């Protein structure tokens, strides 16, 4: 295997850096690449639609940046402070346990035989569907 420059030229051929086969191979590869690109180019209608989507995306992105900048202007970094996390109360935890139990019970009533898959996921031994806890 031999490394060939990406775009061999006639001058490279004269200087002996590339062979005639390398030069023709590159011309053929460029021709086929152009044909492939042309055959997969979007139609004028698709190109117009893509342009509209790009324009809308740019507009949304600019709005999001403006909103972020406005929010950042309201507070200085010192005012943000550390993130606040809410500790779950015993009541919150008991509600979560009841919801999990009801979900598991409903699945078992539908004929699923649940077996633990990972820490918070279950898989039915019958149909092999996996579900979060």
ZAMARGU-4260 file (C-alpha; in steps of 0.2 Angstrom, whole numbers, plus 5000, padded with zeros to 4 digits):
<rodrens>
0) 5000/5000/5000 | 5007/5017/4995 | 5002/5034/5001 | 4996/5045/4987 | 4994/5064/4989
5) 4975/5070/4991 | 4975/5079/4975 | 4989/5074/4963 | 4993/5086/4949 | 5002/5086/4933
10) 5017/5094/4941 | 5018/5080/4954 | 5018/5068/4939 | 5032/5077/4931 | 5042/5078/4947
15) 5039/5059/4950 | 5030/5061/4966 | 5014/5053/4959 | 5011/5040/4945 | 4999/5042/4930
20) 4988/5029/4938 | 4987/5040/4954 | 4982/5055/4943 | 4969/5046/4933 | 4962/5037/4949
25) 4960/5054/4958 | 4951/5062/4943 | 4940/5046/4942 | 4936/5047/4961 | 4932/5066/4960
30) 4920/5063/4945 | 4911/5049/4954 | 4910/5059/4970 | 4902/5073/4961 | 4890/5062/4952
35) 4885/5054/4969 | 4883/5071/4977 | 4872/5077/4963 | 4861/5061/4963 | 4858/5064/4982
40) 4855/5082/4981 | 4838/5088/4988 | 4825/5094/4976 | 4821/5112/4974 | 4806/5110/4985
45) 4815/5100/4998 | 4829/5113/4998 | 4817/5127/5000 | 4809/5118/5015 | 4826/5115/5023
50) 4830/5133/5021 | 4814/5138/5030 | 4818/5125/5044 | 4836/5132/5046 | 4829/5150/5047
55) 4816/5145/5060 | 4830/5136/5070 | 4841/5151/5069 | 4827/5162/5075 | 4823/5151/5090
60) 4841/5150/5095 | 4843/5169/5095 | 4828/5170/5106 | 4835/5157/5118 | 4851/5166/5119
65) 4842/5183/5122 | 4832/5175/5136 | 4848/5167/5144 | 4857/5184/5143 | 4842/5193/5151
70) 4841/5180/5165 | 4860/5182/5168 | 4858/5200/5169 | 4845/5199/5183 | 4858/5191/5195
75) 4876/5191/5197 | 4885/5174/5199 | 4887/5178/5218 | 4868/5179/5220 | 4865/5162/5212
80) 4873/5152/5227 | 4874/5133/5228 | 4860/5123/5220 | 4846/5120/5232 | 4840/5102/5234
85) 4824/5097/5242 | 4825/5083/5255 | 4811/5070/5253 | 4800/5069/5268 | 4794/5053/5275
90) 4777/5056/5267 | 4785/5059/5250 | 4794/5043/5251 | 4778/5033/5257 | 4769/5040/5242
95) 4782/5035/5230 | 4782/5017/5237 | 4764/5016/5236 | 4764/5021/5217 | 4778/5009/5214
100) 4768/4995/5222 | 4752/4999/5213 | 4762/4999/5196 | 4770/4983/5200 | 4753/4975/5206
105) 4744/4981/5190 | 4757/4974/5179 | 4756/4957/5188 | 4737/4957/5186 | 4740/4959/5167
110) 4749/4943/5167 | 4767/4949/5168 | 4779/4939/5179 | 4791/4953/5185 | 4809/4949/5189
115) 4823/4962/5194 | 4834/4967/5180 | 4844/4981/5187 | 4843/4992/5203 | 4827/5001/5197
120) 4821/4991/5182 | 4810/4975/5181 | 4808/4963/5166 | 4794/4952/5163 | 4799/4934/5163
125) 4785/4930/5150 | 4786/4943/5137 | 4804/4950/5141 | 4798/4968/5141 | 4809/4979/5153
130) 4801/4993/5163 | 4807/5006/5175 | 4802/5004/5193
</rodrens>
